[in-house]
Amino acid sequence: MFRSTLLKAIVAIAILVGGIVVVIKDEPAAPTGDINSIEPLPAQDSPDR
């Protein structure tokens, strides 16, 4: 019984440490392009009916 409890504790610690490492290593990507510029939409043709 002690062996199974020890195994569960080791697995739980490994999962927690793995989650913490993922959160620390997760670096958001820098945005590409100029996000402050606003460009008008291109002119659209009227649909044929």
Phi and psi in radians as a Rosetta constraint file:
Dihedral C 1 N 2 CA 2 C 2 CIRCULARHARMONIC -1.103 0.35
Dihedral N 2 CA 2 C 2 N 3 CIRCULARHARMONIC -0.634 0.35
Dihedral C 2 N 3 CA 3 C 3 CIRCULARHARMONIC -1.148 0.35
Dihedral N 3 CA 3 C 3 N 4 CIRCULARHARMONIC -0.724 0.35
Dihedral C 3 N 4 CA 4 C 4 CIRCULARHARMONIC -1.210 0.35
Dihedral N 4 CA 4 C 4 N 5 CIRCULARHARMONIC -0.631 0.35
Dihedral C 4 N 5 CA 5 C 5 CIRCULARHARMONIC -1.148 0.35
Dihedral N 5 CA 5 C 5 N 6 CIRCULARHARMONIC -0.729 0.35
Dihedral C 5 N 6 CA 6 C 6 CIRCULARHARMONIC -1.115 0.35
Dihedral N 6 CA 6 C 6 N 7 CIRCULARHARMONIC -0.728 0.35
Dihedral C 6 N 7 CA 7 C 7 CIRCULARHARMONIC -1.113 0.35
Dihedral N 7 CA 7 C 7 N 8 CIRCULARHARMONIC -0.738 0.35
Dihedral C 7 N 8 CA 8 C 8 CIRCULARHARMONIC -1.102 0.35
Dihedral N 8 CA 8 C 8 N 9 CIRCULARHARMONIC -0.698 0.35
Dihedral C 8 N 9 CA 9 C 9 CIRCULARHARMONIC -1.142 0.35
Dihedral N 9 CA 9 C 9 N 10 CIRCULARHARMONIC -0.738 0.35
Dihedral C 9 N 10 CA 10 C 10 CIRCULARHARMONIC -1.127 0.35
Dihedral N 10 CA 10 C 10 N 11 CIRCULARHARMONIC -0.745 0.35
Dihedral C 10 N 11 CA 11 C 11 CIRCULARHARMONIC -1.117 0.35
Dihedral N 11 CA 11 C 11 N 12 CIRCULARHARMONIC -0.749 0.35
Dihedral C 11 N 12 CA 12 C 12 CIRCULARHARMONIC -1.105 0.35
Dihedral N 12 CA 12 C 12 N 13 CIRCULARHARMONIC -0.746 0.35
Dihedral C 12 N 13 CA 13 C 13 CIRCULARHARMONIC -1.129 0.35
Dihedral N 13 CA 13 C 13 N 14 CIRCULARHARMONIC -0.714 0.35
Dihedral C 13 N 14 CA 14 C 14 CIRCULARHARMONIC -1.104 0.35
Dihedral N 14 CA 14 C 14 N 15 CIRCULARHARMONIC -0.705 0.35
Dihedral C 14 N 15 CA 15 C 15 CIRCULARHARMONIC -1.152 0.35
Dihedral N 15 CA 15 C 15 N 16 CIRCULARHARMONIC -0.775 0.35
Dihedral C 15 N 16 CA 16 C 16 CIRCULARHARMONIC -1.102 0.35
Dihedral N 16 CA 16 C 16 N 17 CIRCULARHARMONIC -0.796 0.35
Dihedral C 16 N 17 CA 17 C 17 CIRCULARHARMONIC -1.125 0.35
Dihedral N 17 CA 17 C 17 N 18 CIRCULARHARMONIC -0.714 0.35
Dihedral C 17 N 18 CA 18 C 18 CIRCULARHARMONIC -1.069 0.35
Dihedral N 18 CA 18 C 18 N 19 CIRCULARHARMONIC -0.740 0.35
Dihedral C 18 N 19 CA 19 C 19 CIRCULARHARMONIC -1.114 0.35
Dihedral N 19 CA 19 C 19 N 20 CIRCULARHARMONIC -0.716 0.35
Dihedral C 19 N 20 CA 20 C 20 CIRCULARHARMONIC -1.132 0.35
Dihedral N 20 CA 20 C 20 N 21 CIRCULARHARMONIC -0.717 0.35
Dihedral C 20 N 21 CA 21 C 21 CIRCULARHARMONIC -1.106 0.35
Dihedral N 21 CA 21 C 21 N 22 CIRCULARHARMONIC -0.727 0.35
Dihedral C 21 N 22 CA 22 C 22 CIRCULARHARMONIC -1.104 0.35
Dihedral N 22 CA 22 C 22 N 23 CIRCULARHARMONIC -0.743 0.35
Dihedral C 22 N 23 CA 23 C 23 CIRCULARHARMONIC -1.158 0.35
Dihedral N 23 CA 23 C 23 N 24 CIRCULARHARMONIC -0.701 0.35
Dihedral C 23 N 24 CA 24 C 24 CIRCULARHARMONIC -1.221 0.35
Dihedral N 24 CA 24 C 24 N 25 CIRCULARHARMONIC -0.721 0.35
Dihedral C 24 N 25 CA 25 C 25 CIRCULARHARMONIC -1.348 0.35
Dihedral N 25 CA 25 C 25 N 26 CIRCULARHARMONIC -0.273 0.35
Dihedral C 25 N 26 CA 26 C 26 CIRCULARHARMONIC -1.251 0.35
Dihedral N 26 CA 26 C 26 N 27 CIRCULARHARMONIC 1.882 0.35
Dihedral C 26 N 27 CA 27 C 27 CIRCULARHARMONIC -1.954 0.35
Dihedral N 27 CA 27 C 27 N 28 CIRCULARHARMONIC 2.130 0.35
Dihedral C 27 N 28 CA 28 C 28 CIRCULARHARMONIC -1.144 0.35
Dihedral N 28 CA 28 C 28 N 29 CIRCULARHARMONIC 2.508 0.35
Dihedral C 28 N 29 CA 29 C 29 CIRCULARHARMONIC -1.282 0.35
Dihedral N 29 CA 29 C 29 N 30 CIRCULARHARMONIC 2.489 0.35
Dihedral C 29 N 30 CA 30 C 30 CIRCULARHARMONIC -1.209 0.35
Dihedral N 30 CA 30 C 30 N 31 CIRCULARHARMONIC 2.472 0.35
Dihedral C 30 N 31 CA 31 C 31 CIRCULARHARMONIC -1.168 0.35
Dihedral N 31 CA 31 C 31 N 32 CIRCULARHARMONIC 2.528 0.35
Dihedral C 31 N 32 CA 32 C 32 CIRCULARHARMONIC -1.752 0.35
Dihedral N 32 CA 32 C 32 N 33 CIRCULARHARMONIC 2.529 0.35
Dihedral C 32 N 33 CA 33 C 33 CIRCULARHARMONIC 1.449 0.35
Dihedral N 33 CA 33 C 33 N 34 CIRCULARHARMONIC 3.090 0.35
Dihedral C 33 N 34 CA 34 C 34 CIRCULARHARMONIC -1.593 0.35
Dihedral N 34 CA 34 C 34 N 35 CIRCULARHARMONIC 1.858 0.35
Dihedral C 34 N 35 CA 35 C 35 CIRCULARHARMONIC -1.413 0.35
Dihedral N 35 CA 35 C 35 N 36 CIRCULARHARMONIC -0.128 0.35
Dihedral C 35 N 36 CA 36 C 36 CIRCULARHARMONIC -1.643 0.35
Dihedral N 36 CA 36 C 36 N 37 CIRCULARHARMONIC -0.078 0.35
Dihedral C 36 N 37 CA 37 C 37 CIRCULARHARMONIC -1.630 0.35
Dihedral N 37 CA 37 C 37 N 38 CIRCULARHARMONIC 2.459 0.35
Dihedral C 37 N 38 CA 38 C 38 CIRCULARHARMONIC -2.055 0.35
Dihedral N 38 CA 38 C 38 N 39 CIRCULARHARMONIC 2.151 0.35
Dihedral C 38 N 39 CA 39 C 39 CIRCULARHARMONIC -1.964 0.35
Dihedral N 39 CA 39 C 39 N 40 CIRCULARHARMONIC 2.477 0.35
Dihedral C 39 N 40 CA 40 C 40 CIRCULARHARMONIC -1.208 0.35
Dihedral N 40 CA 40 C 40 N 41 CIRCULARHARMONIC 2.691 0.35
Dihedral C 40 N 41 CA 41 C 41 CIRCULARHARMONIC -1.243 0.35
Dihedral N 41 CA 41 C 41 N 42 CIRCULARHARMONIC 2.588 0.35
Dihedral C 41 N 42 CA 42 C 42 CIRCULARHARMONIC -1.175 0.35
Dihedral N 42 CA 42 C 42 N 43 CIRCULARHARMONIC 2.668 0.35
Dihedral C 42 N 43 CA 43 C 43 CIRCULARHARMONIC -1.121 0.35
Dihedral N 43 CA 43 C 43 N 44 CIRCULARHARMONIC 2.407 0.35
Dihedral C 43 N 44 CA 44 C 44 CIRCULARHARMONIC -1.912 0.35
Dihedral N 44 CA 44 C 44 N 45 CIRCULARHARMONIC 2.513 0.35
Dihedral C 44 N 45 CA 45 C 45 CIRCULARHARMONIC -1.359 0.35
Dihedral N 45 CA 45 C 45 N 46 CIRCULARHARMONIC 2.633 0.35
Dihedral C 45 N 46 CA 46 C 46 CIRCULARHARMONIC -1.340 0.35
Dihedral N 46 CA 46 C 46 N 47 CIRCULARHARMONIC 2.421 0.35
Dihedral C 46 N 47 CA 47 C 47 CIRCULARHARMONIC -1.230 0.35
Dihedral N 47 CA 47 C 47 N 48 CIRCULARHARMONIC 2.499 0.35
Dihedral C 47 N 48 CA 48 C 48 CIRCULARHARMONIC -1.384 0.35
Dihedral N 48 CA 48 C 48 N 49 CIRCULARHARMONIC 2.333 0.35
